[in-house]
Amino acid sequence: MLGFGAPDEFSYGLVWLWMVLPFIKDVILTVMAAIIAHQLPQLVKRPLSSQFS
């Protein structure tokens, strides 16, 4: 057994892979949020009637 009760099968590379896969998703969602946040002031300035036509 390794420290903290981890099984011997958990290698350093496996743990890094376990952390990198969600990280890629987080980077993509962060870029999408930045794009939306950049366009948000333009959307708010428009009159309400022009948004529905």
PDB file of N, CA, C, O and CB in Angstrom:
ATOM      1  N   MET A   1       0.834  -1.194   0.000  1.00  0.00           N
ATOM      2  CA  MET A   1       0.000   0.000   0.000  1.00  0.00           C
ATOM      3  C   MET A   1       0.873   1.249   0.000  1.00  0.00           C
ATOM      4  O   MET A   1       1.893   1.332   0.684  1.00  0.00           O
ATOM      5  CB  MET A   1      -0.946   0.003   1.215  1.00  0.00           C
ATOM      6  N   LEU A   2       0.440   2.191  -0.775  1.00  0.00           N
ATOM      7  CA  LEU A   2       1.111   3.479  -0.789  1.00  0.00           C
ATOM      8  C   LEU A   2       0.548   4.340   0.338  1.00  0.00           C
ATOM      9  O   LEU A   2      -0.332   3.902   1.079  1.00  0.00           O
ATOM     10  CB  LEU A   2       0.943   4.182  -2.165  1.00  0.00           C
ATOM     11  N   GLY A   3       1.054   5.558   0.465  1.00  0.00           N
ATOM     12  CA  GLY A   3       0.561   6.470   1.489  1.00  0.00           C
ATOM     13  C   GLY A   3      -0.922   6.768   1.311  1.00  0.00           C
ATOM     14  O   GLY A   3      -1.434   6.745   0.191  1.00  0.00           O
ATOM     15  N   PHE A   4      -1.595   7.042   2.388  1.00  0.00           N
ATOM     16  CA  PHE A   4      -3.015   7.383   2.412  1.00  0.00           C
ATOM     17  C   PHE A   4      -3.900   6.245   1.938  1.00  0.00           C
ATOM     18  O   PHE A   4      -5.025   6.489   1.502  1.00  0.00           O
ATOM     19  CB  PHE A   4      -3.265   8.597   1.563  1.00  0.00           C
ATOM     20  N   GLY A   5      -3.434   5.033   2.009  1.00  0.00           N
ATOM     21  CA  GLY A   5      -4.259   3.879   1.690  1.00  0.00           C
ATOM     22  C   GLY A   5      -4.525   3.675   0.210  1.00  0.00           C
ATOM     23  O   GLY A   5      -5.473   2.972  -0.139  1.00  0.00           O
ATOM     24  N   ALA A   6      -3.729   4.259  -0.670  1.00  0.00           N
ATOM     25  CA  ALA A   6      -3.926   4.084  -2.112  1.00  0.00           C
ATOM     26  C   ALA A   6      -3.394   2.717  -2.541  1.00  0.00           C
ATOM     27  O   ALA A   6      -2.352   2.281  -2.054  1.00  0.00           O
ATOM     28  CB  ALA A   6      -3.221   5.218  -2.909  1.00  0.00           C
ATOM     29  N   PRO A   7      -4.096   2.044  -3.441  1.00  0.00           N
ATOM     30  CA  PRO A   7      -3.600   0.744  -3.913  1.00  0.00           C
ATOM     31  C   PRO A   7      -2.294   0.883  -4.690  1.00  0.00           C
ATOM     32  O   PRO A   7      -1.992   1.952  -5.221  1.00  0.00           O
ATOM     33  CB  PRO A   7      -4.652   0.065  -4.790  1.00  0.00           C
ATOM     34  N   ASP A   8      -1.541  -0.176  -4.751  1.00  0.00           N
ATOM     35  CA  ASP A   8      -0.254  -0.163  -5.464  1.00  0.00           C
ATOM     36  C   ASP A   8      -0.429   0.049  -6.962  1.00  0.00           C
ATOM     37  O   ASP A   8       0.510   0.484  -7.628  1.00  0.00           O
ATOM     38  CB  ASP A   8       0.495  -1.466  -5.218  1.00  0.00           C
ATOM     39  N   GLU A   9      -1.610  -0.248  -7.514  1.00  0.00           N
ATOM     40  CA  GLU A   9      -1.835  -0.107  -8.947  1.00  0.00           C
ATOM     41  C   GLU A   9      -1.916   1.356  -9.393  1.00  0.00           C
ATOM     42  O   GLU A   9      -1.801   1.642 -10.585  1.00  0.00           O
ATOM     43  CB  GLU A   9      -3.104  -0.828  -9.335  1.00  0.00           C
ATOM     44  N   PHE A  10      -2.111   2.279  -8.454  1.00  0.00           N
ATOM     45  CA  PHE A  10      -2.201   3.696  -8.796  1.00  0.00           C
ATOM     46  C   PHE A  10      -0.803   4.242  -9.040  1.00  0.00           C
ATOM     47  O   PHE A  10      -0.074   4.540  -8.094  1.00  0.00           O
ATOM     48  CB  PHE A  10      -2.916   4.496  -7.676  1.00  0.00           C
ATOM     49  N   SER A  11      -0.437   4.371 -10.287  1.00  0.00           N
ATOM     50  CA  SER A  11       0.870   4.937 -10.611  1.00  0.00           C
ATOM     51  C   SER A  11       0.756   6.459 -10.698  1.00  0.00           C
ATOM     52  O   SER A  11      -0.341   7.014 -10.757  1.00  0.00           O
ATOM     53  CB  SER A  11       1.415   4.347 -11.945  1.00  0.00           C
ATOM     54  N   TYR A  12       1.892   7.107 -10.704  1.00  0.00           N
ATOM     55  CA  TYR A  12       1.936   8.559 -10.805  1.00  0.00           C
ATOM     56  C   TYR A  12       1.303   9.016 -12.116  1.00  0.00           C
ATOM     57  O   TYR A  12       0.560   9.998 -12.140  1.00  0.00           O
ATOM     58  CB  TYR A  12       3.386   9.065 -10.702  1.00  0.00           C
ATOM     59  N   GLY A  13       1.593   8.307 -13.204  1.00  0.00           N
ATOM     60  CA  GLY A  13       1.034   8.661 -14.514  1.00  0.00           C
ATOM     61  C   GLY A  13      -0.474   8.479 -14.575  1.00  0.00           C
ATOM     62  O   GLY A  13      -1.170   9.280 -15.198  1.00  0.00           O
ATOM     63  N   LEU A  14      -0.979   7.442 -13.940  1.00  0.00           N
ATOM     64  CA  LEU A  14      -2.421   7.201 -13.929  1.00  0.00           C
ATOM     65  C   LEU A  14      -3.150   8.314 -13.186  1.00  0.00           C
ATOM     66  O   LEU A  14      -4.219   8.754 -13.610  1.00  0.00           O
ATOM     67  CB  LEU A  14      -2.735   5.843 -13.288  1.00  0.00           C
ATOM     68  N   VAL A  15      -2.576   8.762 -12.087  1.00  0.00           N
ATOM     69  CA  VAL A  15      -3.198   9.845 -11.322  1.00  0.00           C
ATOM     70  C   VAL A  15      -3.171  11.137 -12.127  1.00  0.00           C
ATOM     71  O   VAL A  15      -4.147  11.887 -12.115  1.00  0.00           O
ATOM     72  CB  VAL A  15      -2.482  10.042  -9.968  1.00  0.00           C
ATOM     73  N   TRP A  16      -2.066  11.413 -12.831  1.00  0.00           N
ATOM     74  CA  TRP A  16      -2.005  12.613 -13.668  1.00  0.00           C
ATOM     75  C   TRP A  16      -3.033  12.538 -14.786  1.00  0.00           C
ATOM     76  O   TRP A  16      -3.689  13.535 -15.086  1.00  0.00           O
ATOM     77  CB  TRP A  16      -0.595  12.794 -14.256  1.00  0.00           C
ATOM     78  N   LEU A  17      -3.184  11.379 -15.404  1.00  0.00           N
ATOM     79  CA  LEU A  17      -4.188  11.215 -16.455  1.00  0.00           C
ATOM     80  C   LEU A  17      -5.582  11.456 -15.890  1.00  0.00           C
ATOM     81  O   LEU A  17      -6.420  12.074 -16.547  1.00  0.00           O
ATOM     82  CB  LEU A  17      -4.098   9.806 -17.084  1.00  0.00           C
ATOM     83  N   TRP A  18      -5.834  10.977 -14.684  1.00  0.00           N
ATOM     84  CA  TRP A  18      -7.121  11.151 -14.014  1.00  0.00           C
ATOM     85  C   TRP A  18      -7.432  12.640 -13.809  1.00  0.00           C
ATOM     86  O   TRP A  18      -8.593  13.046 -13.866  1.00  0.00           O
ATOM     87  CB  TRP A  18      -7.124  10.412 -12.659  1.00  0.00           C
ATOM     88  N   MET A  19      -6.387  13.455 -13.568  1.00  0.00           N
ATOM     89  CA  MET A  19      -6.588  14.887 -13.337  1.00  0.00           C
ATOM     90  C   MET A  19      -6.608  15.689 -14.630  1.00  0.00           C
ATOM     91  O   MET A  19      -7.266  16.728 -14.684  1.00  0.00           O
ATOM     92  CB  MET A  19      -5.505  15.421 -12.430  1.00  0.00           C
ATOM     93  N   VAL A  20      -5.909  15.245 -15.676  1.00  0.00           N
ATOM     94  CA  VAL A  20      -5.799  16.009 -16.913  1.00  0.00           C
ATOM     95  C   VAL A  20      -7.089  15.954 -17.723  1.00  0.00           C
ATOM     96  O   VAL A  20      -7.458  16.947 -18.349  1.00  0.00           O
ATOM     97  CB  VAL A  20      -4.638  15.491 -17.749  1.00  0.00           C
ATOM     98  N   LEU A  21      -7.770  14.839 -17.728  1.00  0.00           N
ATOM     99  CA  LEU A  21      -8.980  14.723 -18.536  1.00  0.00           C
ATOM    100  C   LEU A  21     -10.050  15.746 -18.136  1.00  0.00           C
ATOM    101  O   LEU A  21     -10.593  16.396 -19.030  1.00  0.00           O
ATOM    102  CB  LEU A  21      -9.545  13.319 -18.418  1.00  0.00           C
ATOM    103  N   PRO A  22     -10.388  15.931 -16.861  1.00  0.00           N
ATOM    104  CA  PRO A  22     -11.336  16.994 -16.514  1.00  0.00           C
ATOM    105  C   PRO A  22     -10.767  18.387 -16.755  1.00  0.00           C
ATOM    106  O   PRO A  22     -11.522  19.322 -17.021  1.00  0.00           O
ATOM    107  CB  PRO A  22     -11.751  16.862 -15.064  1.00  0.00           C
ATOM    108  N   PHE A  23      -9.446  18.539 -16.666  1.00  0.00           N
ATOM    109  CA  PHE A  23      -8.817  19.837 -16.893  1.00  0.00           C
ATOM    110  C   PHE A  23      -9.079  20.331 -18.308  1.00  0.00           C
ATOM    111  O   PHE A  23      -9.326  21.521 -18.507  1.00  0.00           O
ATOM    112  CB  PHE A  23      -7.312  19.754 -16.636  1.00  0.00           C
ATOM    113  N   ILE A  24      -9.030  19.441 -19.293  1.00  0.00           N
ATOM    114  CA  ILE A  24      -9.283  19.824 -20.690  1.00  0.00           C
ATOM    115  C   ILE A  24     -10.702  20.361 -20.826  1.00  0.00           C
ATOM    116  O   ILE A  24     -10.921  21.369 -21.498  1.00  0.00           O
ATOM    117  CB  ILE A  24      -9.065  18.617 -21.647  1.00  0.00           C
ATOM    118  N   LYS A  25     -11.671  19.696 -20.195  1.00  0.00           N
ATOM    119  CA  LYS A  25     -13.062  20.158 -20.218  1.00  0.00           C
ATOM    120  C   LYS A  25     -13.172  21.533 -19.566  1.00  0.00           C
ATOM    121  O   LYS A  25     -13.887  22.400 -20.069  1.00  0.00           O
ATOM    122  CB  LYS A  25     -13.986  19.148 -19.499  1.00  0.00           C
ATOM    123  N   ASP A  26     -12.481  21.738 -18.464  1.00  0.00           N
ATOM    124  CA  ASP A  26     -12.534  23.018 -17.761  1.00  0.00           C
ATOM    125  C   ASP A  26     -11.955  24.149 -18.608  1.00  0.00           C
ATOM    126  O   ASP A  26     -12.482  25.262 -18.586  1.00  0.00           O
ATOM    127  CB  ASP A  26     -11.782  22.923 -16.436  1.00  0.00           C
ATOM    128  N   VAL A  27     -10.895  23.888 -19.345  1.00  0.00           N
ATOM    129  CA  VAL A  27     -10.300  24.906 -20.213  1.00  0.00           C
ATOM    130  C   VAL A  27     -11.282  25.287 -21.315  1.00  0.00           C
ATOM    131  O   VAL A  27     -11.448  26.472 -21.606  1.00  0.00           O
ATOM    132  CB  VAL A  27      -8.969  24.399 -20.824  1.00  0.00           C
ATOM    133  N   ILE A  28     -11.932  24.310 -21.930  1.00  0.00           N
ATOM    134  CA  ILE A  28     -12.892  24.583 -22.998  1.00  0.00           C
ATOM    135  C   ILE A  28     -14.063  25.404 -22.460  1.00  0.00           C
ATOM    136  O   ILE A  28     -14.480  26.370 -23.099  1.00  0.00           O
ATOM    137  CB  ILE A  28     -13.401  23.263 -23.621  1.00  0.00           C
ATOM    138  N   LEU A  29     -14.599  25.037 -21.297  1.00  0.00           N
ATOM    139  CA  LEU A  29     -15.714  25.788 -20.714  1.00  0.00           C
ATOM    140  C   LEU A  29     -15.292  27.202 -20.314  1.00  0.00           C
ATOM    141  O   LEU A  29     -16.094  28.130 -20.415  1.00  0.00           O
ATOM    142  CB  LEU A  29     -16.270  25.047 -19.495  1.00  0.00           C
ATOM    143  N   THR A  30     -14.058  27.383 -19.866  1.00  0.00           N
ATOM    144  CA  THR A  30     -13.569  28.711 -19.508  1.00  0.00           C
ATOM    145  C   THR A  30     -13.469  29.606 -20.731  1.00  0.00           C
ATOM    146  O   THR A  30     -13.829  30.781 -20.664  1.00  0.00           O
ATOM    147  CB  THR A  30     -12.212  28.612 -18.821  1.00  0.00           C
ATOM    148  N   VAL A  31     -12.986  29.074 -21.846  1.00  0.00           N
ATOM    149  CA  VAL A  31     -12.897  29.859 -23.081  1.00  0.00           C
ATOM    150  C   VAL A  31     -14.296  30.232 -23.567  1.00  0.00           C
ATOM    151  O   VAL A  31     -14.519  31.365 -23.996  1.00  0.00           O
ATOM    152  CB  VAL A  31     -12.137  29.072 -24.179  1.00  0.00           C
ATOM    153  N   MET A  32     -15.234  29.297 -23.505  1.00  0.00           N
ATOM    154  CA  MET A  32     -16.608  29.602 -23.922  1.00  0.00           C
ATOM    155  C   MET A  32     -17.221  30.684 -23.031  1.00  0.00           C
ATOM    156  O   MET A  32     -17.905  31.577 -23.531  1.00  0.00           O
ATOM    157  CB  MET A  32     -17.478  28.328 -23.884  1.00  0.00           C
ATOM    158  N   ALA A  33     -16.987  30.613 -21.733  1.00  0.00           N
ATOM    159  CA  ALA A  33     -17.513  31.626 -20.814  1.00  0.00           C
ATOM    160  C   ALA A  33     -16.886  32.990 -21.088  1.00  0.00           C
ATOM    161  O   ALA A  33     -17.563  34.012 -20.978  1.00  0.00           O
ATOM    162  CB  ALA A  33     -17.259  31.212 -19.357  1.00  0.00           C
ATOM    163  N   ALA A  34     -15.609  33.018 -21.440  1.00  0.00           N
ATOM    164  CA  ALA A  34     -14.946  34.285 -21.752  1.00  0.00           C
ATOM    165  C   ALA A  34     -15.526  34.909 -23.018  1.00  0.00           C
ATOM    166  O   ALA A  34     -15.695  36.126 -23.084  1.00  0.00           O
ATOM    167  CB  ALA A  34     -13.435  34.073 -21.914  1.00  0.00           C
ATOM    168  N   ILE A  35     -15.827  34.098 -24.011  1.00  0.00           N
ATOM    169  CA  ILE A  35     -16.413  34.611 -25.249  1.00  0.00           C
ATOM    170  C   ILE A  35     -17.801  35.189 -24.974  1.00  0.00           C
ATOM    171  O   ILE A  35     -18.131  36.271 -25.459  1.00  0.00           O
ATOM    172  CB  ILE A  35     -16.494  33.495 -26.319  1.00  0.00           C
ATOM    173  N   ILE A  36     -18.603  34.478 -24.207  1.00  0.00           N
ATOM    174  CA  ILE A  36     -19.942  34.968 -23.874  1.00  0.00           C
ATOM    175  C   ILE A  36     -19.854  36.240 -23.031  1.00  0.00           C
ATOM    176  O   ILE A  36     -20.614  37.183 -23.255  1.00  0.00           O
ATOM    177  CB  ILE A  36     -20.745  33.884 -23.123  1.00  0.00           C
ATOM    178  N   ALA A  37     -18.941  36.276 -22.071  1.00  0.00           N
ATOM    179  CA  ALA A  37     -18.782  37.460 -21.230  1.00  0.00           C
ATOM    180  C   ALA A  37     -18.324  38.659 -22.047  1.00  0.00           C
ATOM    181  O   ALA A  37     -18.702  39.790 -21.743  1.00  0.00           O
ATOM    182  CB  ALA A  37     -17.789  37.185 -20.106  1.00  0.00           C
ATOM    183  N   HIS A  38     -17.528  38.435 -23.064  1.00  0.00           N
ATOM    184  CA  HIS A  38     -17.071  39.526 -23.926  1.00  0.00           C
ATOM    185  C   HIS A  38     -18.228  40.096 -24.739  1.00  0.00           C
ATOM    186  O   HIS A  38     -18.273  41.304 -24.970  1.00  0.00           O
ATOM    187  CB  HIS A  38     -15.955  39.039 -24.862  1.00  0.00           C
ATOM    188  N   GLN A  39     -19.156  39.263 -25.176  1.00  0.00           N
ATOM    189  CA  GLN A  39     -20.278  39.708 -25.995  1.00  0.00           C
ATOM    190  C   GLN A  39     -21.450  40.216 -25.168  1.00  0.00           C
ATOM    191  O   GLN A  39     -22.347  40.853 -25.720  1.00  0.00           O
ATOM    192  CB  GLN A  39     -20.739  38.586 -26.879  1.00  0.00           C
ATOM    193  N   LEU A  40     -21.475  39.962 -23.883  1.00  0.00           N
ATOM    194  CA  LEU A  40     -22.605  40.318 -23.032  1.00  0.00           C
ATOM    195  C   LEU A  40     -22.916  41.816 -23.013  1.00  0.00           C
ATOM    196  O   LEU A  40     -24.094  42.163 -23.097  1.00  0.00           O
ATOM    197  CB  LEU A  40     -22.339  39.851 -21.637  1.00  0.00           C
ATOM    198  N   PRO A  41     -21.944  42.727 -22.908  1.00  0.00           N
ATOM    199  CA  PRO A  41     -22.291  44.157 -22.922  1.00  0.00           C
ATOM    200  C   PRO A  41     -22.980  44.587 -24.225  1.00  0.00           C
ATOM    201  O   PRO A  41     -23.844  45.463 -24.200  1.00  0.00           O
ATOM    202  CB  PRO A  41     -21.035  44.995 -22.712  1.00  0.00           C
ATOM    203  N   GLN A  42     -22.616  43.995 -25.334  1.00  0.00           N
ATOM    204  CA  GLN A  42     -23.259  44.325 -26.609  1.00  0.00           C
ATOM    205  C   GLN A  42     -24.707  43.857 -26.610  1.00  0.00           C
ATOM    206  O   GLN A  42     -25.576  44.532 -27.162  1.00  0.00           O
ATOM    207  CB  GLN A  42     -22.494  43.691 -27.786  1.00  0.00           C
ATOM    208  N   LEU A  43     -24.973  42.720 -26.005  1.00  0.00           N
ATOM    209  CA  LEU A  43     -26.338  42.201 -25.951  1.00  0.00           C
ATOM    210  C   LEU A  43     -27.214  43.032 -25.017  1.00  0.00           C
ATOM    211  O   LEU A  43     -28.404  43.202 -25.280  1.00  0.00           O
ATOM    212  CB  LEU A  43     -26.330  40.741 -25.499  1.00  0.00           C
ATOM    213  N   VAL A  44     -26.653  43.542 -23.949  1.00  0.00           N
ATOM    214  CA  VAL A  44     -27.427  44.306 -22.974  1.00  0.00           C
ATOM    215  C   VAL A  44     -27.765  45.690 -23.503  1.00  0.00           C
ATOM    216  O   VAL A  44     -28.814  46.231 -23.151  1.00  0.00           O
ATOM    217  CB  VAL A  44     -26.662  44.422 -21.662  1.00  0.00           C
ATOM    218  N   LYS A  45     -26.918  46.281 -24.333  1.00  0.00           N
ATOM    219  CA  LYS A  45     -27.141  47.629 -24.846  1.00  0.00           C
ATOM    220  C   LYS A  45     -28.259  47.693 -25.880  1.00  0.00           C
ATOM    221  O   LYS A  45     -28.834  48.758 -26.104  1.00  0.00           O
ATOM    222  CB  LYS A  45     -25.869  48.161 -25.447  1.00  0.00           C
ATOM    223  N   ARG A  46     -28.572  46.563 -26.513  1.00  0.00           N
ATOM    224  CA  ARG A  46     -29.603  46.564 -27.544  1.00  0.00           C
ATOM    225  C   ARG A  46     -30.975  46.818 -26.940  1.00  0.00           C
ATOM    226  O   ARG A  46     -31.257  46.365 -25.831  1.00  0.00           O
ATOM    227  CB  ARG A  46     -29.601  45.241 -28.304  1.00  0.00           C
ATOM    228  N   PRO A  47     -31.839  47.547 -27.665  1.00  0.00           N
ATOM    229  CA  PRO A  47     -33.213  47.704 -27.196  1.00  0.00           C
ATOM    230  C   PRO A  47     -33.926  46.364 -27.162  1.00  0.00           C
ATOM    231  O   PRO A  47     -33.605  45.477 -27.953  1.00  0.00           O
ATOM    232  CB  PRO A  47     -33.976  48.686 -28.085  1.00  0.00           C
ATOM    233  N   LEU A  48     -34.865  46.203 -26.286  1.00  0.00           N
ATOM    234  CA  LEU A  48     -35.571  44.939 -26.113  1.00  0.00           C
ATOM    235  C   LEU A  48     -36.336  44.553 -27.368  1.00  0.00           C
ATOM    236  O   LEU A  48     -36.418  43.368 -27.690  1.00  0.00           O
ATOM    237  CB  LEU A  48     -36.521  45.022 -24.930  1.00  0.00           C
ATOM    238  N   SER A  49     -36.899  45.519 -28.085  1.00  0.00           N
ATOM    239  CA  SER A  49     -37.703  45.202 -29.267  1.00  0.00           C
ATOM    240  C   SER A  49     -36.837  44.629 -30.404  1.00  0.00           C
ATOM    241  O   SER A  49     -37.332  43.834 -31.203  1.00  0.00           O
ATOM    242  CB  SER A  49     -38.443  46.460 -29.752  1.00  0.00           C
ATOM    243  N   SER A  50     -35.563  45.016 -30.488  1.00  0.00           N
ATOM    244  CA  SER A  50     -34.717  44.507 -31.574  1.00  0.00           C
ATOM    245  C   SER A  50     -34.252  43.086 -31.322  1.00  0.00           C
ATOM    246  O   SER A  50     -33.831  42.405 -32.257  1.00  0.00           O
ATOM    247  CB  SER A  50     -33.514  45.403 -31.765  1.00  0.00           C
ATOM    248  N   GLN A  51     -34.318  42.620 -30.079  1.00  0.00           N
ATOM    249  CA  GLN A  51     -33.881  41.263 -29.777  1.00  0.00           C
ATOM    250  C   GLN A  51     -34.889  40.222 -30.249  1.00  0.00           C
ATOM    251  O   GLN A  51     -34.505  39.082 -30.508  1.00  0.00           O
ATOM    252  CB  GLN A  51     -33.644  41.112 -28.289  1.00  0.00           C
ATOM    253  N   PHE A  52     -36.145  40.575 -30.367  1.00  0.00           N
ATOM    254  CA  PHE A  52     -37.173  39.620 -30.730  1.00  0.00           C
ATOM    255  C   PHE A  52     -37.618  39.726 -32.172  1.00  0.00           C
ATOM    256  O   PHE A  52     -38.501  38.973 -32.583  1.00  0.00           O
ATOM    257  CB  PHE A  52     -38.341  39.790 -29.847  1.00  0.00           C
ATOM    258  N   SER A  53     -37.058  40.609 -32.947  1.00  0.00           N
ATOM    259  CA  SER A  53     -37.470  40.723 -34.349  1.00  0.00           C
ATOM    260  C   SER A  53     -36.472  40.085 -35.278  1.00  0.00           C
ATOM    261  O   SER A  53     -36.668  40.093 -36.493  1.00  0.00           O
ATOM    262  CB  SER A  53     -37.661  42.171 -34.730  1.00  0.00           C
TER     263      SER A  53
END
